[in-house]
Amino acid sequence: MNMADNGLQNDLYREAAPKKRKASPLPKIIVMLTLAGVVGFYLFSDNESARIINMPEGAAPASSVIQPTPASESAPQAKAPVATPSEARSAIQPREKPGDLARALIAGVRAKKGPADLKRIMESADGFRAKGMQADAYLLYFFAARRGESRAAQVLAKMHDPAYHSAQESILDQPDLVQAYKWYRQAARGGQPSAQRALNSFRAQVEQLAAAGDREAKQLYLQWQ
């Protein structure tokens, strides 16, 4: 076989043999995209996990937590009752005990230099007495009487006098003849009008009680001689 026959035979062989097709690049592209997605997913997941782990305790990603609606916006709240000024003061400060106001007034008078303003003391005592604040009134009358106020002495005498004693007019449980005698005498010596007549009436009362067997009246009557 010559050279021409060999060339022809090769040509026939190439024509008869199946031609190899070129591989399509599409499957490779799909695989690469899939791998890239998987890698990206794991990378993102790792970063997100690390971010959540490193967060302070109690915190959470804003995108993963549904913030609750404030109570003031979700539902109307009932208004708290407003206390009156007197209720507010009584809740903060304790109420005064009987005699506290008089003691505070006396302390203020003593803190000032000079003689006490007995006129003001008597006006305050009369005011307390009119309001039924007998303890405060008694303390102020006693304070004024000890400083020579004759009207205060006569008021104290009547508070102790059995003829005038009453639960509404005195803080004493029962009258006291000796104290009544003491304050009547002071009021009379101080020139209080009608104090001497009141003292004479009181002496007559003591004589009657002594005659009836009252022990205290007998002792007082003997001192009175």
PyMOL commands that set and color helices and strands:
alter all, ss='L'
color gray80, all
select helices_A, chain A and resi 3-16+26-53+62-64+71-74+85-92+100-111+118-130+134-146+150-160+177-189+195-211+215-224
alter helices_A, ss='H'
color red, helices_A
deselect
rebuild
show_as cartoon
